[in-house]
Amino acid sequence: VAERIPLSYNPIDIEALTDVLKSHEGLHHNQLVTDFEIAIQNLTGSPYVLALNSGTSAIHLGLKALGVGLDDYVFVSTFTFIGSVNPILYLGAQPVFIDSEEETWNMDPVLLEKALTDFANSKKLPKAIIVVHTYGMPAKMDEILRISARFSVPVLEDAAEAIGSLFTGKHAGTLGKAGILSFNHNKMVTTFGGGALLTADVNIYQKAKLFASQASKSEEVYSYEEVGYNYRLGPLNAAYGLLSLSNLDENVRIRRQNLDTYKQLFGSTARCRWQTEGVGRFSNFWLSCVLLDTETEKNFVVAKLAKQLVETRPLWKPMHLQKVFSQFIFFTSGVAEKLQSTGLCLPSSNNLDIKQQLSIIKALKG
Ligand SMILES: Cc1ncc(COP(=O)(O)O)c(C=O)c1O
């Protein structure tokens, strides 16, 4: 039987998890959550970190803390996972989709400026801009922050996939007014379900913290003034997060190596393109993603690998093409659609070995 090669798999390390739990024996369970938050603070340099039960809830609370509400606009990358967008709708606000540039595959600063100018003239400015760092690659944050500051619109960084990625030496998720991380089961750092909100703004932190725990005010037990959510991270999840975080540097090294190996091996196989780091950007390369020449070529490769039990994924279908968001405004250039039609994500697990990568390339060539 051929070996199945998954896209991004985190085996559960039971022994190491037991060690973390033993180290906290007798303490309040929430100490695990607090320690995980401190570990993320230490890693990223973010002054405030709120551990939550998903990246999606982190975006929801981040937007809420930024004051997003009914009929507000929120600009968001169209080339993303739907978890970036759904929270906008939870708040009764309207997404406006912005296309990508070709270098990093992230929000195009030129289109962002066009959209902001257009909205400033004809409607009202958005309450926030959600910039996604896709597959771990930092967006062009210098330009994006310069433009957003000119219009005084805050940026929420969706760094769900970008823990350990840097932009000019700063951690993804710490460059905007707030940022989020995801720790779901296939992420670089996993809690097997979880996320975090990062910010340097104490008001954003306090608001998000309040709403994460049923809007329950600590001064008065069981008395409430607003509707809240149950969004805090569980202690067992945090325990795994502590363990997983301690392997981050090594895993970033491995995932960057995975990509380098693919680049070398693919070299002779196909004409292809990859996300580009360029100056000032350091990607964790969470997933190795490749663009082939045509959609036909991509479909051929996906089918061929699937036969060999190699799991691949297409790149995202842009949000402005989703039925569920069909009534919303978009600013597009065709880049995201091209990414989707010709691109795919290759197996990228931390425990992927060179033998598996060679067998993937062999399957492609054979
Ligand atoms: C870009 C992006 N945004 C948001 C999310 C949502 O994170 P979560 O699955 O933890 O809710 C994810 C992850 O799945 C993601 O990849």
The ligand as an SDF file (V2000), in Angstrom:
LIG
                    3D

 16 16  0  0  0  0  0  0  0  0999 V2000
   -6.0270   33.1920    6.6770 C   0  0  0  0  0  0  0  0  0  0  0  0
   -6.8750   32.6010    7.7550 C   0  0  0  0  0  0  0  0  0  0  0  0
   -7.7110   33.4020    8.4320 N   0  0  0  0  0  0  0  0  0  0  0  0
   -8.4750   32.9410    9.4240 C   0  0  0  0  0  0  0  0  0  0  0  0
   -8.4320   31.6200    9.8020 C   0  0  0  0  0  0  0  0  0  0  0  0
   -9.3370   31.1500   10.8850 C   0  0  0  0  0  0  0  0  0  0  0  0
   -8.6650   30.5140   11.9170 O   0  0  0  0  0  0  0  0  0  0  0  0
   -9.4030   29.3760   12.7770 P   0  0  0  0  0  0  0  0  0  0  0  0
   -9.4860   28.1560   11.9230 O   0  0  0  0  0  0  0  0  0  0  0  0
   -8.4910   29.1750   13.9510 O   0  0  0  0  0  0  0  0  0  0  0  0
  -10.7340   29.9100   13.1700 O   0  0  0  0  0  0  0  0  0  0  0  0
   -7.5620   30.7440    9.1330 C   0  0  0  0  0  0  0  0  0  0  0  0
   -7.4080   29.3410    9.5150 C   0  0  0  0  0  0  0  0  0  0  0  0
   -7.9810   28.3990    9.3680 O   0  0  0  0  0  0  0  0  0  0  0  0
   -6.7850   31.2350    8.0700 C   0  0  0  0  0  0  0  0  0  0  0  0
   -5.9870   30.4140    7.3830 O   0  0  0  0  0  0  0  0  0  0  0  0
  1  2  1  0
  2  3  1  0
  2 15  2  0
  3  4  2  0
  4  5  1  0
  5  6  1  0
  5 12  2  0
  6  7  1  0
  7  8  1  0
  8  9  2  0
  8 10  1  0
  8 11  1  0
 12 13  1  0
 12 15  1  0
 13 14  2  0
 15 16  1  0
M  END
$$$$
